[in-house]
Amino acid sequence: LSYHAMGRILYWNFGQTGSARSKELALLSRIRSETGYSPVFSYSKYQSAGYGDWIAIKKKLPTVTIEIGSVSCPLQKSQFSSVWKQNRQVLATTAELYY
């Protein structure tokens, strides 16, 4: 999981295929149901330069980049309560998926 601070969206498609893609879709589904954030289908091999891309491509692991908040960075303190409410179970849900 990689957290960033703007958009209330989920980046998830980093070019995986086969079982790696199935695992990533399962992860995405869990995080989406937990946060309510919308997934963005955005993979392009010409724009791969982030942590999520590296994890997916080099390590062959499922990954989702979670963009929190609804205002420009830095995230305002007034956003904390809603971000916490939407994300407080993400780590536990992810751990449950894999263990």
Phi, psi and omega in degrees: 000141177228123179261134172232170190240055171187118169131338185052048179225168180236120172268131187217333188270103181246026173089010180292158175225170175060223184292330177298320179292319179299318179295321179292322177297323177295317177297313179303315181300316179297312183292320178299316181291330180286318187262330187082004180285151181272137177282148178241123178269102192225011188294135169214125180298345180272351180240020182276107181210003184259178180299316180301316178300314182297314179301314183291315187280312185274322184261349179059038179249150175291144181210147175223134174262121184258114178264113183263170174076166182231008179232169179298155177286149359286152180297132180283151179303329181295342180277342189303314184300313181289323178295316179299315181301320183282336188244357188298335181256003185300313182295317179295319179296319179294315179299319179298324180296325186255348182237000000 
